[in-house]
Amino acid sequence: MTFSLHPNDRLGVETHEPVKVRKKASPPPPPRPPHRANKRSLWRWLGKWFCILLIWGSFLGGCFVLWYIYDLPDITKLQKTERRPSITVLAKDGTKLATYGDLHGEMVDIKKLPLHVTQAILAIEDRRFNSHFGVDLIGLIRALWVNYRAGHVVQGGSTITQQLAKNFLQSEKRYDVSDRSLRRKIQEALLALWLEHKFSKDQILTIYLNRVYLGSGTFGLPAASQHYFGKNPKDLTLYEAAVIAGLLKAPSKYSPSNNPHLADQRAAQVLENMQKEGFISEGAKEASLALASSTSETFRGSAIRYFTDWIVDSLPNYVDTQDKDLVVTTTLDPRLQSLAESKLQEVLEEKGETAKVSQMALVSLTHEGAVRALVGGANYKQSQFNRATQALRQPGSIFKLVVYLAAIESGMNPSELISDLPIRIGTWQPKNYLYQTRGDVSLQDAFAYSVNTVTVRLARKLGLARVVQTARRLGVKSALPDDLSIALGTGETTLLELTSVFGIIARDGLSLKPYAILKITNLSGHLLYAYKKPTPHRIVDSSVVRNMIQMLQAVMSYGTGKKASVGPQCAGKTGTSQLHRDAWLVGFTSELITGTWAGNDDNTPMNPAPGSPAARLWHLFMSQTPQNSLFQTQEVEQSGEAGLDDNSASGGLLDGLIDSLFGG
């Protein structure tokens, strides 16, 4: 009997087959929290769209950049210069007075410049110029940090290359100065990078120094060097280089012509930066700073612009000024001009506050009419209005010259007596200031002391038409009143016009027309205009002139101009308008005819007590000018007993009042 055993039978029979044990099924993992799944899905979504936007943004940004690059101007134009025509105004001795328009000098080669010139510019404008690639990220971050700490902009981050790019874009009319758009900033940066790629550092600096604006109409280092210091760039001293480098930030503000003190301060900062960068030593810096005061004295003050503006405005009367570089040589004497400017400021400092005067003007002519000095106001920077050539002011009693000249021409003589009694014309009764009536007074004394009643009585006797005719014959073109108040100077005239009237008397009655331009040439020296001396014609008879000069000398010898006199050879007339709104003195010596005016632009009255500022200025100026005796002079004796004046009293008070009211 056989047994058949099944592997699964549990008989304990040992077999060689492994027993398979069924495993228990593991429990399913717990479900993930819903928010984790959503978060991972969100990040995948954000990542996908970030990549999409990055790709599209890069594409669009690249398109914009390509468009901005395509729109950049041709940089080969950087090596050319386009500008407005320039006008250079010279004194009679060739001294440069001013420049107008865009004045460029010859192209500069930086390899021929002293090292301190380029170092001064790099020290103040772009210390990392030789290490950056057109845009200085380190400098930009530093500037942002400094400005953040200061709370306002105190430092810029633009490089010289960026400045060149900015100026080039402006010169190509792509943007105006006020444009602050993102497009402009991007194009400036792109152009700066392109310039660094196309040009070497030396080439970039060369182009920059030949194009940069440096104030007063000068473009480029050579023009600025000539304008401010009268020398070539290769001859600039360390301090002069620092002054020019300081102009780059704000050419008008730091111009040595306009603000010598600020120019000195800025130059000192440039030198400080140069020392910090190791370009110069402490000793070199101190030695250069020691030259600051002496250098500042060479800068011409802006008062000269009253004269040069007048010249430039008149040029269309002589030549075609379109598209031409002009050099204008004038009649101005630099020494006399400097004297006039300094004395005018001296009088304003001395009498401005006490006399309540804020403006003054001076004109000085030769006997041929050449303008030797002209100052049109107290401060050109504050007001460019020319009070010597443009201001129409009441001449007051100085206009009496016309009335007395007409009287002499009618047959009267200086010793003839005339009543000084009060006079009434309708409702108008002219009065004399601080004057006691005497009855009769000589024509000469009445003129010397400026007696109003006598002058009006003369005008009435002569007739209004004759007074007006005489004024017109002498060159008065301004409007004149049609009543007898004209005798006391109630019309209006300019200082230049009034000075010209006196010039006819100084010239023995011959015609005189002021002129200030000797010649006009182009830059090559080709003559475009030359002054031709006109043939004079007689305006006043010589015998009348002699009597008139005698009376004008009396004014300066013992009359209202006594304290302004510079000797027996001078002749002139003081003048005061109503309520002391204007003060004048116009007179002459053998060399010069000079007129001075003082007053206020708003017509507020001055205080007469400190003495006439105009008379004081005339005396200070004329006492330091050449004095020769080309016409007969004599000591003039007072023919009367009492002094009569529109600002005088009689008797023993005369000298004191004249001294206080007119001589100061």
C-alpha positions as CSV (number, residue, x, y, z in Angstrom):
1,M,0.0,0.0,0.0
2,T,1.4,3.2,-1.0
3,F,0.7,6.7,0.5
4,S,0.7,9.8,-1.4
5,L,1.5,12.9,0.6
6,H,0.5,16.4,-0.4
7,P,2.9,19.1,0.4
8,N,0.3,20.9,2.4
9,D,-0.5,17.9,4.5
10,R,0.5,18.5,8.1
11,L,2.1,15.2,8.9
12,G,5.4,16.5,10.1
13,V,7.1,14.9,7.2
14,E,10.1,16.9,6.3
15,T,10.3,18.1,2.8
16,H,12.7,20.2,0.9
17,E,10.2,22.7,-0.5
18,P,10.0,26.2,1.2
19,V,6.8,27.0,2.9
20,K,5.3,30.1,1.4
21,V,3.9,32.5,4.0
22,R,1.3,35.0,2.8
23,K,2.2,38.6,3.8
24,K,-0.3,40.9,5.3
25,A,-1.2,43.9,3.1
26,S,0.4,47.2,4.4
27,P,-2.1,49.9,5.2
28,P,-2.4,52.8,2.6
29,P,-0.4,56.0,3.4
30,P,-2.4,58.7,5.1
31,P,-3.7,61.3,2.6
32,R,-1.6,64.5,2.2
33,P,-3.1,67.7,3.6
34,P,-4.8,69.7,0.8
35,H,-2.8,72.9,1.5
36,R,0.5,71.3,0.8
37,A,-0.6,70.0,-2.5
38,N,-1.9,73.4,-3.4
39,K,1.3,75.2,-2.4
40,R,3.5,73.0,-4.5
41,S,1.1,73.4,-7.4
42,L,1.2,77.2,-6.9
43,W,5.0,77.3,-7.0
44,R,5.1,75.2,-10.1
45,W,2.6,77.7,-11.7
46,L,4.5,80.7,-10.6
47,G,7.8,79.2,-11.8
48,K,6.3,78.5,-15.1
49,W,5.0,82.0,-15.6
50,F,8.1,83.5,-14.3
51,C,10.1,81.8,-16.9
52,I,7.6,82.8,-19.6
53,L,7.6,86.4,-18.4
54,L,11.4,86.4,-18.1
55,I,11.7,85.1,-21.7
56,W,9.2,87.6,-23.0
57,G,10.6,90.4,-20.9
58,S,14.1,89.7,-22.1
59,F,12.8,89.6,-25.6
60,L,10.9,92.9,-25.3
61,G,13.7,94.5,-23.3
62,G,16.1,93.5,-26.0
63,C,13.9,95.0,-28.6
64,F,13.7,98.3,-26.7
65,V,17.5,98.3,-26.3
66,L,18.0,97.5,-29.9
67,W,15.6,100.3,-30.8
68,Y,17.5,102.7,-28.5
69,I,20.8,101.6,-30.0
70,Y,19.4,102.1,-33.5
71,D,18.2,105.6,-32.5
72,L,21.6,106.7,-31.2
73,P,23.3,109.5,-33.1
74,D,26.4,108.9,-35.3
75,I,29.3,109.2,-32.9
76,T,31.7,110.3,-35.6
77,K,30.1,113.7,-35.2
78,L,31.8,114.0,-31.8
79,Q,35.0,114.9,-33.5
80,K,33.4,117.8,-35.2
81,T,32.2,121.1,-33.7
82,E,29.0,122.9,-34.6
83,R,28.2,126.2,-32.9
84,R,26.6,129.5,-33.0
85,P,28.7,132.4,-34.4
86,S,30.8,134.1,-31.8
87,I,31.4,137.7,-31.0
88,T,34.6,138.8,-29.3
89,V,34.7,142.3,-27.9
90,L,38.1,144.0,-27.4
91,A,39.3,147.2,-25.7
92,K,41.2,149.7,-27.8
93,D,44.5,148.1,-26.6
94,G,43.4,144.6,-27.6
95,T,42.3,143.5,-24.1
96,K,39.5,140.9,-24.4
97,L,36.4,142.3,-22.6
98,A,33.8,139.7,-23.4
99,T,32.7,136.9,-25.7
100,Y,29.2,136.1,-27.0
101,G,27.9,133.0,-28.8
102,D,29.7,129.7,-28.8
103,L,33.4,130.4,-28.6
104,H,35.7,127.4,-29.4
105,G,39.4,127.3,-29.4
106,E,41.8,125.2,-31.3
107,M,41.6,121.4,-30.7
108,V,43.6,120.4,-27.7
109,D,45.9,117.3,-27.6
110,I,45.9,115.9,-24.1
111,K,49.4,114.5,-24.7
112,K,50.7,118.0,-24.9
113,L,48.9,119.2,-21.7
114,P,50.7,119.4,-18.3
115,L,49.7,116.4,-16.2
116,H,48.2,118.5,-13.5
117,V,45.5,119.8,-16.0
118,T,44.0,116.4,-16.7
119,Q,44.6,115.3,-13.1
120,A,42.6,118.3,-11.9
121,I,39.6,117.4,-14.1
122,L,39.7,113.7,-13.2
123,A,40.1,114.5,-9.4
124,I,36.9,116.5,-9.3
125,E,34.8,114.8,-12.0
126,D,35.7,111.1,-12.4
127,R,38.3,109.6,-10.1
128,R,37.8,106.1,-11.5
129,F,37.9,107.2,-15.2
130,N,40.8,104.9,-16.1
131,S,39.2,101.8,-14.5
132,H,35.4,101.8,-15.3
133,F,33.8,100.8,-18.5
134,G,31.8,103.9,-19.1
135,V,29.3,103.5,-16.3
136,D,30.9,103.5,-12.8
137,L,28.8,101.2,-10.7
138,I,31.0,101.7,-7.6
139,G,30.9,105.4,-8.0
140,L,27.1,105.3,-8.5
141,I,26.6,103.3,-5.3
142,R,28.9,105.6,-3.4
143,A,27.0,108.6,-4.7
144,L,23.6,107.1,-3.7
145,W,24.9,106.4,-0.2
146,V,26.4,109.9,0.3
147,N,23.2,111.5,-1.0
148,Y,21.1,109.3,1.2
149,R,23.1,110.3,4.3
150,A,23.0,113.9,3.4
151,G,19.3,114.0,2.7
152,H,19.9,115.7,-0.6
153,V,22.0,115.5,-3.7
154,V,25.6,116.4,-2.9
155,Q,27.4,114.1,-5.3
156,G,26.8,112.8,-8.8
157,G,27.5,109.4,-10.1
158,S,27.9,110.1,-13.8
159,T,31.3,109.5,-15.4
160,I,33.1,111.7,-17.9
161,T,32.0,109.3,-20.6
162,Q,28.3,109.6,-19.5
163,Q,28.7,113.4,-19.4
164,L,30.1,113.3,-23.0
165,A,27.2,111.1,-24.0
166,K,24.6,113.4,-22.4
167,N,26.1,116.6,-23.9
168,F,26.3,114.9,-27.3
169,L,22.6,113.8,-27.2
170,Q,21.6,117.4,-26.2
171,S,23.7,118.9,-29.0
172,E,21.9,116.5,-31.5
173,K,18.6,117.9,-30.2
174,R,17.5,114.5,-28.9
175,Y,16.6,115.9,-25.5
176,D,16.5,119.2,-23.8
177,V,18.2,120.0,-20.5
178,S,15.1,119.5,-18.4
179,D,14.4,116.0,-19.8
180,R,14.7,113.3,-17.0
181,S,13.0,110.4,-18.8
182,L,14.0,106.8,-18.5
183,R,14.6,106.7,-22.3
184,R,17.2,109.4,-22.0
185,K,18.9,107.7,-19.1
186,I,19.0,104.4,-21.0
187,Q,20.4,106.0,-24.1
188,E,23.0,107.9,-22.2
189,A,24.2,104.6,-20.6
190,L,24.2,102.8,-23.9
191,L,26.0,105.6,-25.7
192,A,28.6,105.7,-22.9
193,L,29.2,102.0,-23.3
194,W,29.4,102.4,-27.0
195,L,31.9,105.2,-26.7
196,E,34.1,103.1,-24.4
197,H,34.0,100.4,-27.0
198,K,34.9,102.6,-30.0
199,F,37.4,105.0,-28.4
200,S,40.4,104.8,-26.1
201,K,40.4,106.6,-22.8
202,D,42.7,109.3,-24.2
203,Q,40.4,109.8,-27.1
204,I,37.3,110.1,-24.9
205,L,39.1,112.6,-22.6
206,T,40.3,114.6,-25.7
207,I,36.8,114.8,-27.2
208,Y,35.4,115.8,-23.8
209,L,37.9,118.6,-23.2
210,N,37.3,120.0,-26.7
211,R,33.5,120.1,-26.4
212,V,32.6,120.7,-22.7
213,Y,31.0,124.1,-21.9
214,L,33.0,126.2,-19.5
215,G,31.0,129.3,-19.1
216,S,31.0,132.8,-20.7
217,G,30.3,131.4,-24.1
218,T,33.4,129.2,-24.1
219,F,33.4,125.6,-25.3
220,G,36.4,123.5,-24.7
221,L,39.6,123.9,-22.6
222,P,41.5,126.1,-25.1
223,A,38.8,128.7,-25.4
224,A,38.3,128.8,-21.6
225,S,42.0,129.0,-20.9
226,Q,42.3,132.0,-23.3
227,H,39.1,133.7,-22.0
228,Y,39.8,133.5,-18.3
229,F,43.6,133.6,-18.2
230,G,44.8,134.8,-21.6
231,K,47.0,131.8,-22.2
232,N,47.2,128.4,-23.9
233,P,46.2,125.3,-21.9
234,K,49.8,124.0,-21.9
235,D,50.8,127.1,-19.9
236,L,48.1,126.8,-17.2
237,T,49.4,126.8,-13.6
238,L,48.2,124.3,-11.1
239,Y,45.8,126.8,-9.5
240,E,44.5,127.9,-12.9
241,A,43.9,124.3,-13.9
242,A,41.9,123.9,-10.7
243,V,39.8,126.9,-11.4
244,I,38.9,125.6,-14.9
245,A,38.2,122.1,-13.5
246,G,35.9,123.6,-10.9
247,L,33.8,125.2,-13.7
248,L,32.5,121.8,-14.9
249,K,29.9,121.4,-12.2
250,A,28.2,124.8,-12.7
251,P,30.0,127.1,-15.2
252,S,28.0,130.2,-14.4
253,K,28.0,129.8,-10.6
254,Y,31.7,129.1,-10.4
255,S,32.8,131.5,-13.2
256,P,35.8,133.6,-12.0
257,S,34.3,136.4,-14.1
258,N,31.0,136.4,-12.2
259,N,31.9,135.0,-8.7
260,P,35.7,135.1,-8.0
261,H,35.1,134.1,-4.4
262,L,33.1,131.0,-5.3
263,A,35.6,130.2,-8.0
264,D,38.4,130.3,-5.4
265,Q,36.4,128.0,-3.1
266,R,35.7,125.5,-5.8
267,A,39.4,125.5,-6.9
268,A,40.4,124.8,-3.3
269,Q,38.1,121.7,-3.4
270,V,39.7,120.5,-6.6
271,L,43.1,120.8,-5.1
272,E,42.0,118.9,-2.0
273,N,40.7,116.1,-4.2
274,M,44.0,116.1,-6.1
275,Q,45.9,115.6,-2.9
276,K,43.6,112.8,-1.7
277,E,44.1,111.0,-5.0
278,G,47.9,111.4,-4.6
279,F,48.2,113.6,-7.7
280,I,49.9,116.4,-5.7
281,S,51.5,116.8,-2.3
282,E,50.3,118.8,0.6
283,G,53.0,121.4,-0.1
284,A,52.0,121.8,-3.7
285,K,48.4,122.3,-2.6
286,E,49.3,125.0,-0.1
287,A,51.6,126.8,-2.5
288,S,48.9,126.8,-5.1
289,L,46.2,128.1,-2.7
290,A,48.6,131.0,-1.8
291,L,48.1,132.2,-5.4
292,A,44.3,132.3,-5.1
293,S,44.0,136.0,-4.1
294,S,46.4,137.3,-6.7
295,T,44.8,135.2,-9.4
296,S,41.3,136.5,-8.5
297,E,42.5,140.1,-9.1
298,T,43.0,139.3,-12.8
299,F,39.3,138.3,-13.3
300,R,37.3,141.1,-14.9
301,G,34.2,142.0,-13.1
302,S,30.8,141.7,-14.8
303,A,30.2,145.5,-14.9
304,I,32.0,145.5,-18.2
305,R,29.0,143.7,-19.6
306,Y,27.0,146.9,-19.5
307,F,29.4,148.3,-22.2
308,T,29.8,145.1,-24.2
309,D,26.0,144.4,-24.3
310,W,25.5,147.9,-25.7
311,I,28.2,147.2,-28.3
312,V,26.7,143.8,-29.3
313,D,23.2,145.2,-29.6
314,S,24.4,147.9,-32.0
315,L,26.3,145.5,-34.3
316,P,23.4,145.0,-36.8
317,N,23.8,148.7,-37.6
318,Y,27.3,148.1,-38.9
319,V,27.6,144.6,-40.3
320,D,25.6,141.5,-41.1
321,T,25.9,139.4,-37.9
322,Q,24.3,136.2,-39.3
323,D,26.6,133.1,-39.4
324,K,29.8,135.2,-38.9
325,D,32.4,135.0,-36.2
326,L,33.2,138.7,-35.4
327,V,35.9,140.5,-33.5
328,V,34.9,144.0,-32.4
329,T,37.6,146.4,-31.4
330,T,36.2,149.2,-29.3
331,T,37.3,152.6,-28.0
332,L,37.2,151.5,-24.3
333,D,40.2,152.3,-22.2
334,P,40.7,149.4,-19.7
335,R,42.4,151.6,-17.1
336,L,39.7,154.2,-17.1
337,Q,37.0,151.5,-17.2
338,S,38.5,149.8,-14.1
339,L,38.8,153.2,-12.4
340,A,35.1,154.0,-13.1
341,E,33.9,150.7,-11.8
342,S,35.9,150.9,-8.6
343,K,35.0,154.5,-7.8
344,L,31.3,153.8,-8.4
345,Q,31.4,151.0,-5.9
346,E,33.4,153.1,-3.5
347,V,30.7,155.9,-3.6
348,L,27.9,153.4,-3.1
349,E,29.6,151.9,-0.1
350,E,30.3,155.4,1.3
351,K,27.0,157.0,0.6
352,G,24.5,154.3,-0.5
353,E,22.8,153.8,2.9
354,T,22.9,157.4,4.2
355,A,21.9,158.9,0.9
356,K,19.4,156.2,0.2
357,V,20.7,155.6,-3.3
358,S,21.0,152.2,-4.9
359,Q,22.0,152.9,-8.5
360,M,24.6,154.9,-10.3
361,A,26.0,155.3,-13.8
362,L,29.0,156.9,-15.5
363,V,29.9,157.7,-19.1
364,S,33.3,159.2,-20.2
365,L,34.1,160.4,-23.7
366,T,37.0,162.0,-25.4
367,H,36.5,165.4,-27.1
368,E,36.1,163.4,-30.4
369,G,33.2,161.3,-28.9
370,A,35.1,158.1,-28.3
371,V,33.7,156.2,-25.3
372,R,36.5,155.5,-22.9
373,A,34.5,154.2,-19.9
374,L,30.9,153.2,-19.3
375,V,29.2,151.7,-16.3
376,G,25.5,151.2,-16.5
377,G,24.6,150.2,-12.9
378,A,25.7,149.0,-9.5
379,N,25.5,145.3,-10.1
380,Y,25.2,143.7,-13.6
381,K,24.3,140.3,-12.2
382,Q,21.3,141.6,-10.4
383,S,20.2,143.9,-13.2
384,Q,21.3,144.1,-16.8
385,F,19.4,147.3,-17.5
386,N,21.8,150.0,-18.7
387,R,21.2,153.2,-16.8
388,A,23.8,155.0,-18.9
389,T,22.2,154.3,-22.3
390,Q,18.7,153.2,-21.6
391,A,17.3,154.9,-18.6
392,L,15.2,158.0,-19.3
393,R,15.4,160.2,-16.3
394,Q,14.6,163.8,-15.5
395,P,17.7,165.9,-15.9
396,G,16.5,168.6,-13.4
397,S,18.6,171.7,-13.1
398,I,21.4,170.3,-15.3
399,F,19.1,171.0,-18.3
400,K,19.6,174.8,-17.5
401,L,22.6,174.6,-19.8
402,V,20.2,174.7,-22.7
403,V,18.3,177.7,-21.4
404,Y,21.4,179.8,-20.6
405,L,23.0,178.9,-23.9
406,A,19.9,180.2,-25.7
407,A,20.1,183.3,-23.6
408,I,23.8,183.9,-24.5
409,E,23.0,183.3,-28.2
410,S,20.2,185.9,-27.9
411,G,22.8,188.5,-27.0
412,M,23.0,188.4,-23.2
413,N,26.3,188.1,-21.4
414,P,27.4,186.4,-18.2
415,S,27.6,189.7,-16.2
416,E,24.1,190.9,-17.2
417,L,21.7,191.3,-14.3
418,I,18.4,189.6,-14.1
419,S,15.7,189.5,-11.4
420,D,15.5,186.6,-9.1
421,L,12.1,187.6,-7.6
422,P,9.4,185.0,-7.3
423,I,7.5,184.3,-10.6
424,R,4.1,182.8,-11.2
425,I,2.9,181.3,-14.4
426,G,-0.7,180.4,-14.1
427,T,-1.0,178.3,-11.0
428,W,2.6,177.2,-11.1
429,Q,5.1,179.1,-9.0
430,P,8.6,177.7,-9.2
431,K,10.6,177.9,-6.0
432,N,14.3,178.0,-5.1
433,Y,15.5,175.5,-2.6
434,L,17.0,177.2,0.5
435,Y,17.3,180.5,-1.2
436,Q,16.6,184.1,-0.1
437,T,15.7,186.6,-2.8
438,R,18.2,189.4,-3.5
439,G,16.5,191.2,-6.3
440,D,19.0,191.1,-9.1
441,V,21.7,188.6,-9.8
442,S,24.2,188.2,-12.7
443,L,23.5,185.6,-15.3
444,Q,26.7,183.8,-14.3
445,D,25.9,183.6,-10.6
446,A,22.3,182.6,-11.3
447,F,23.7,179.7,-13.4
448,A,26.5,178.9,-10.9
449,Y,24.0,178.6,-8.1
450,S,21.1,177.2,-10.2
451,V,18.5,179.8,-9.4
452,N,15.1,178.4,-10.5
453,T,13.2,181.6,-10.7
454,V,15.9,183.2,-12.9
455,T,15.9,180.2,-15.2
456,V,12.1,180.2,-15.7
457,R,12.1,183.9,-16.3
458,L,14.8,183.5,-19.0
459,A,12.8,180.7,-20.6
460,R,9.6,182.8,-20.7
461,K,11.6,185.7,-22.2
462,L,13.2,183.5,-24.9
463,G,10.1,181.6,-25.6
464,L,9.4,177.9,-25.4
465,A,10.0,177.2,-29.1
466,R,13.5,178.7,-28.9
467,V,14.4,176.5,-25.8
468,V,13.2,173.4,-27.6
469,Q,14.9,174.3,-30.8
470,T,18.2,174.8,-28.9
471,A,17.9,171.5,-27.2
472,R,17.2,169.7,-30.5
473,R,20.2,171.4,-32.1
474,L,22.4,170.2,-29.3
475,G,21.3,166.6,-29.9
476,V,18.5,166.0,-27.4
477,K,16.2,163.5,-29.1
478,S,14.1,162.6,-26.0
479,A,10.6,163.8,-25.6
480,L,10.3,167.3,-24.1
481,P,7.4,168.9,-22.3
482,D,5.5,171.7,-24.1
483,D,5.4,174.1,-21.2
484,L,7.9,176.3,-19.3
485,S,8.7,173.6,-16.8
486,I,11.1,172.3,-19.5
487,A,13.5,175.0,-18.2
488,L,13.9,173.1,-14.9
489,G,14.5,169.7,-16.6
490,T,11.1,168.1,-16.3
491,G,11.6,166.2,-19.6
492,E,13.5,162.9,-19.7
493,T,16.9,162.0,-21.2
494,T,19.7,159.5,-20.9
495,L,23.1,160.0,-19.4
496,L,24.8,159.4,-22.7
497,E,22.7,161.9,-24.5
498,L,23.2,164.6,-21.8
499,T,26.9,164.0,-21.8
500,S,27.0,164.4,-25.6
501,V,25.3,167.8,-25.2
502,F,28.1,169.0,-22.9
503,G,30.6,167.5,-25.3
504,I,29.6,170.1,-28.0
505,I,30.5,172.9,-25.6
506,A,33.8,171.2,-24.7
507,R,34.5,170.9,-28.4
508,D,34.2,174.6,-29.0
509,G,30.7,174.3,-30.4
510,L,31.4,171.6,-33.0
511,S,29.2,168.6,-33.6
512,L,29.9,165.5,-31.5
513,K,28.5,162.0,-31.9
514,P,29.5,159.4,-29.4
515,Y,31.0,156.2,-30.9
516,A,32.5,153.1,-29.4
517,I,33.4,150.8,-32.3
518,L,36.8,151.3,-34.0
519,K,36.7,148.3,-36.3
520,I,35.0,144.9,-36.9
521,T,36.8,141.9,-38.4
522,N,36.2,138.2,-38.8
523,L,38.4,135.7,-37.0
524,S,40.8,135.7,-39.9
525,G,41.3,139.4,-39.5
526,H,39.4,140.4,-42.7
527,L,38.1,144.0,-42.2
528,L,34.3,144.3,-42.3
529,Y,34.0,147.8,-40.8
530,A,36.3,150.6,-39.8
531,Y,35.3,153.9,-38.1
532,K,35.7,156.9,-40.3
533,K,36.0,160.2,-38.5
534,P,33.1,162.5,-39.6
535,T,33.7,166.0,-40.7
536,P,32.4,168.2,-37.8
537,H,30.0,171.0,-38.4
538,R,29.4,174.0,-36.2
539,I,26.5,173.9,-33.7
540,V,27.3,176.8,-31.5
541,D,29.3,179.9,-32.3
542,S,32.8,180.1,-30.7
543,S,32.1,183.4,-28.9
544,V,29.0,181.9,-27.3
545,V,31.0,178.8,-26.3
546,R,33.6,180.9,-24.5
547,N,30.9,182.6,-22.4
548,M,29.2,179.3,-21.7
549,I,32.5,177.7,-20.6
550,Q,33.2,180.7,-18.3
551,M,29.8,180.1,-16.6
552,L,30.4,176.3,-16.4
553,Q,33.7,177.0,-14.7
554,A,32.0,179.2,-12.3
555,V,29.8,176.3,-11.3
556,M,32.8,174.2,-10.5
557,S,34.8,177.1,-9.0
558,Y,32.4,178.6,-6.4
559,G,28.9,177.2,-7.3
560,T,27.1,174.0,-6.8
561,G,29.9,171.9,-8.2
562,K,32.6,173.4,-5.9
563,K,33.4,170.2,-4.0
564,A,33.6,168.2,-7.2
565,S,36.1,170.4,-8.8
566,V,39.4,169.0,-9.9
567,G,41.0,172.3,-10.7
568,P,40.4,175.6,-12.5
569,Q,40.5,173.8,-15.9
570,C,37.3,171.8,-15.3
571,A,33.8,173.0,-16.2
572,G,30.5,171.4,-15.5
573,K,27.0,171.6,-14.1
574,T,25.3,169.7,-11.3
575,G,21.6,168.7,-11.4
576,T,18.9,167.6,-9.1
577,S,15.4,166.6,-10.2
578,Q,12.2,167.1,-8.1
579,L,12.3,165.6,-4.6
580,H,15.9,164.5,-5.2
581,R,14.9,161.5,-7.3
582,D,17.9,162.1,-9.6
583,A,21.4,163.6,-9.0
584,W,23.7,164.5,-11.9
585,L,27.0,166.1,-12.7
586,V,28.2,166.4,-16.3
587,G,31.5,168.2,-16.9
588,F,34.7,168.2,-18.8
589,T,38.4,168.9,-18.7
590,S,40.8,169.2,-21.6
591,E,40.9,165.4,-22.0
592,L,37.5,164.0,-21.1
593,I,33.8,164.7,-21.0
594,T,32.2,162.8,-18.1
595,G,28.7,162.4,-16.9
596,T,27.5,160.8,-13.7
597,W,24.1,159.9,-12.4
598,A,22.7,158.6,-9.1
599,G,19.2,157.6,-8.1
600,N,16.8,154.6,-7.6
601,D,15.1,152.5,-10.2
602,D,11.8,152.8,-8.5
603,N,12.1,156.6,-8.4
604,T,12.1,156.8,-4.6
605,P,13.7,160.1,-3.4
606,M,17.2,160.2,-2.1
607,N,18.4,161.9,1.0
608,P,20.3,165.1,0.1
609,A,22.0,165.5,3.4
610,P,25.2,163.4,2.8
611,G,26.0,165.3,-0.4
612,S,25.4,164.4,-4.0
613,P,26.7,160.9,-4.9
614,A,26.9,161.9,-8.5
615,A,29.2,164.8,-7.7
616,R,31.3,162.6,-5.5
617,L,31.7,160.0,-8.2
618,W,32.6,162.6,-10.8
619,H,35.3,164.0,-8.5
620,L,36.9,160.7,-7.6
621,F,37.0,159.6,-11.3
622,M,38.1,162.8,-12.9
623,S,40.8,163.5,-10.2
624,Q,42.7,160.4,-11.4
625,T,42.4,160.9,-15.1
626,P,44.8,162.9,-17.4
627,Q,44.5,166.7,-17.0
628,N,45.9,168.9,-19.7
629,S,44.9,172.5,-20.7
630,L,43.8,172.6,-24.3
631,F,41.3,175.4,-23.9
632,Q,41.8,178.7,-22.1
633,T,41.0,178.6,-18.4
634,Q,41.1,181.2,-15.8
635,E,40.3,181.6,-12.1
636,V,36.6,182.6,-12.0
637,E,35.6,185.2,-9.5
638,Q,32.2,185.3,-8.0
639,S,30.4,188.5,-9.2
640,G,27.8,188.6,-6.5
641,E,27.8,188.6,-2.8
642,A,25.5,185.7,-2.0
643,G,25.4,182.2,-3.2
644,L,22.2,181.0,-4.9
645,D,21.5,177.4,-5.5
646,D,18.8,174.9,-6.0
647,N,20.4,173.4,-2.9
648,S,22.0,176.4,-1.3
649,A,21.4,179.3,1.1
650,S,22.8,182.8,1.3
651,G,25.3,184.5,3.5
652,G,27.6,182.6,5.8
653,L,25.7,179.4,5.5
654,L,26.6,179.1,1.8
655,D,29.9,177.2,1.9
656,G,28.6,174.8,4.6
657,L,25.4,174.0,2.7
658,I,27.3,173.5,-0.6
659,D,29.8,171.3,1.1
660,S,27.1,169.1,2.7
661,L,24.6,169.0,-0.1
662,F,26.9,168.8,-3.1
663,G,30.5,168.0,-2.1
664,G,30.0,165.5,0.7
